[in-house]
Amino acid sequence: MSQAKVDRYKEQKANRKKIMAQEKRKHIAAVVCGWLVAAAIVCWAGYSAYNIYENSRPVETVYVNLDPLNDYMSALYAGE
């Protein structure tokens, strides 16, 4: 082995705990990000499905007879 390889090996051996901890943090961060992306996709799909379901339901129409209110308002304005 060349001297450069030996030096590199010794440096890696000296910092092995630090390197392993850094790799572990990167792995955990990648797993957490993956789960967040997966959760976002599932939530988006659920929200889209719910909107499609709600939009396909018939709209309930309510009819109100406002004639008595209009008559009352007309009487108020006529009295002025």
Secondary structure, 3 states (H helix, E strand, C coil): CCHHHHHHHHHHHHCHHHHHHHHHHHHHHHHHHHHHHHHHHHHHHHHHHHHHHHHHCCCCCCCCCCHHHHHHHHHHHHHC
